[in-house]
């Protein structure tokens, strides 16, 4: 396995690695589509029913003809119903849902946020069947997500190592090449995953750049507070590709951020290793100095005779 992951491996091994990675990504996507279909089937009809009941109730509360007394539809129940509808993934705008989050796109995004352990908290299954399936889905999906992130991180690391080898061979300076390649990986990842995506979020969601950057980091670090979630504004129209692109951004961005955190941990652990190494080196230096001092003492004992002999012979001349 190490030979397959090494940049200097044979061509067939590298081809096999990329083929295995492609099959792993296809399996990952198929698993997400499976979860999307099941959540959509189990929760979609429930959300539509809640939206219909809420629309009828709000129309009756607004003064329409109601078959029941107005006291039955008292307004103090309305805030509770709105909060419950928000938890169910239902929004009402002109007595209709603005964006059915338990449709295909919303269910797919929920599946991604579940197995990546982001868990915004704005959407949760309400039926018991969906809750039980969510447990099973997360139980299998979270390890699968870790395997995918690990493989993507290895591919990114291979690219960095290859750049280091090429730059080191041309510059004859491996340390400088390693520093330059690591800096390039850090800056390119910052640009692709943390600096440019907030521009898209600002345009699509109406957030400021700082709010969008905050959402990007909270999402990729899997903190997922839920105070900022994409696709939640009922007054905006979101294209179909939007949440799919964001899902891909989450996957590759988490792999890049995991690689950066790994590099930071290695740098934090390096001082301890350097202290241990310096301690061993200092002990070896002390032993080496004592041995060299003994050898120098022997030379100093012998050197006067040699020097004096040379001096006397020169003097005799």
N, C-alpha and C positions, 0 to 999 in steps of 0.2 A: 504493500500500500504506500509506503514511503517513496518507493521508486516511481509509482504512478504520480504522486503529488510533486515530485521534484521537477524543477524546470529543465533539468538535463536528461530526463527520461527519454526513452525511445519514442518515435513518432506514433507507433501503434498504441503505445500505452497512453499517450496524451489524447489520441483520438477516442480510445475507450473511455477515458475520464470524461471528456466532453459529451459523449453519447450517454453515459450513465447519468451525468448531470441533467441532460435534456429529458431523459425518461423520468428522473426524479421530479423535475419541474412539472411535467405533464401529469404525473400522479398527484402532485400537490394541487394543481389546478382542478383535476377531476374530483378530488376530495372536497374542494371548496364548492364546486358546482353541485355535488351531491348534497352537501349541507344546505346550500342555497335553496334547492328544490324542496327539501323536506321542511325547512323553516317557512318557506313561502306557502306550502300546502297546509301546514298546521296552524299558522298564525294569520295568513292573508284573509281568510273568510271571517275570522274573529274581528280583525281591524275594520273590515267593511261593515260588519253588523253594528259595531260600536259607533262608527261614523254616521250610519243611517239613523240610529236611535238618537244620537246627539243632535243631528240636524233637525229631526222632528221635534225634539224637546225644546231646542232654541227657537224654532219657528212658533211653537205654541206659547213659549214664554214671551215672545215678541208681540203677541196679541192675535195670533191666528185662531181659528176655530178649533177647540179641543173637545174630544168626547168625554174628558174627565174634568173635575173641578180644578180651577186654577191653583188652589192650595196644594193639590197633589204635585204640581210642577213648580214648587216653591223655588225661589231664586237662590236660597242658601245652599241648595244641592248643586247648583251650577258650577261653582269653583271646584268642588270635589270631582265632578264629572270631567271637567276640563283637565285637571291634573291626572286623572286616571287615563284619559284619552291620550295625554302626552306620553305616559308610561307605556301605553299600548302601541305607540307609534302612529297615532292618528292626529291629524291637524285639520281644523275646520276653517274654511274661508268661503264665505257666502254659502254656508250650509253644505259644502262639499269638501272633500279632502284635497289639500293643496299638493301634497306629494306623498303617495302611498309608500311608506317606508318598508312595509312588509311585502312589497312587490319584488321583482327579481333583483333590481339594482340594490335596494335597501337590504334585502336578505343576504346578498353577496357581501356587502360591506359589513354586515353584522357577523357573518361567518369569518371574515378576515380579522375583525377586531376581537373575536373570541379566541381563535387559535394563536394569535400573536400576543395574547394576554394584555392587550391595551385596555379593553373594557371601559368604554366611555361612560356607561351607566345610563345613557339617554334612552336606550331601547333594551327591553328584556322580554323573554317569552312569558305568556300569560297562561297558556294551557298546560296541563300537567304532562301531556304527551310531549310537547315541545321542550319542557324543562328536563324531562328524562333523556330525551334525545340530545339536548345541549350538553348534559353531563358526559354521555358517551362520545359525542362529537369532540368535546374538548379533551377528553382522556386520550383519544388517539391522535387528535390534531396537534396538540401542543408538542409532543415528542417529534412528530413529523415536521413541524415548523422549525424546531431546533436543528434537525438534521439538514433541512434545506438551508438555513442560515449558516450552518457550519460549512456546508459545501460551497456556498457562494463566497464565504469568507476565505476559504482555501483558494478559490479561483482568483480573488482579488490579491491575495498574498503572493500567488504565483506570478501575477503580472508585475507586482512590485519587485520581486526577486529577479525576474527576467530583466527589468529595467536596470536594476543594480548591477547585474552581471555585464550587460552591454556597456553601461557607462563606466563601470570599473575597468573593463578590458580596454576601452578606448582612452581613458584618462590615466590608467595605471595608478589609481587612487581609490581603493575600495571604500574607505571610510567616507570620503567626500561623496562618492556615488550613492552610498547607502543613505546619507543625510539628504541628498537632493531628491532621491526617489521617494523617501518617506514624506518629505515636505510636499512633493507634487501630489502624492496620494491624499494627503490631508487637505490640501487646498482645493483639489478637484472635487473631493467628496463634500467639502463645505459648500462649494459652488453649486453642485448638482442636487444636493439633498437638504441643505439648510438655507442657502441664500437666494436661489432662484425660485423654488416652490412657493415661498411667501408672496411673490409677485402674482402668481396664479390665484392663490387664496384671496389676496386683496381684491383682485378683479372679480372673482366669482362670488365672494361672500360679502364684500363691502367692508372688510376689516381694514385696520391700519397695518402698515408693514410690521410694526413691533408685535401686534397681536397675532399676525400670521406667523411670524418667526417663533413666537411663544408656542403656538399650536403645533408647529413643525417639530420643535424639540420635545415637547411633552408627549407627542405621538410616537416619535422614533425611539425615545427612551422608555416606552411602554408604561409611563406614569399614568396617562390617560385620566385626567381629572374630570373631564366631561363638561367643563365650563365653555369650551369652544369645540364645536362639532360641525363638520361640513354638511351642506345640504339640508339645513334646518330652517332656513328662512322661507316661509310660505309665499312671500311676495316676489320671489326670484324663480326664474326658470333655469333648471340645471340640465345641461346636455347629458346624453346617455353615457358618453365616454368619460365624464368627469370623475365619477367614483371609481371606475375601473382603473384609470390612470393613477388615482390616489392610492389604490390598493397595491399596484405595482411599485409605486414610490415607497410605500410602507415596507414592502418586502425587501427591496434592495437597500433602502436607507437603514433599516435595522441591521442588515448584514454589515454595511460599512461602519455604522456606529459601534457595533460589537467588535469589529477589527480595531477601531481607534481606542476603545476602552481596553482592549487587550494590550495594545502598545503602551498605553498609559500605565497599566499595571506592571508591565515589564520594566518601565522606567522607574516606577516607584520601588520595585523590588531590587533594582540594580544597586542602590547605595549599600544595602545590606550585604549583597554579594561582594561588592567592592571592599567593604570593611573586612569581611571574612578573608577575601583574597589578600588584602594588604596585611592582615594579621599573620597569615601563613607566610607571606613574602617577607615580613619583618623577622619572623622566626628563622626562616631560611637565610636571611641576610645576616642575622646575628651569628648563626652557625658558620656561615661562609666567612664572615669577618674573623671569627675566632680561628678558623682553619687557616685563613690567609695570614693572620697575624702570626700564627705558629710557623708558617712557611717563611714569612718575612724575618722572623727571629732567627731561624736557621740560616737564612741568607745573610742576616746581619752578623751572625757569629762567624760565618765563613768569609764574609766580604772583607773584614780588616786584613786577614791573612793574604787574600788575593790582592787587595789594594796595596798592602805593604810590600808584598813581593814584587808587584809591578813597580811600585814606587822605588824600592831598593834596586831593582834591576835597572830602572831608568836612571836612578841616581848613580849607579855604578858606571852606567854609560857616560 
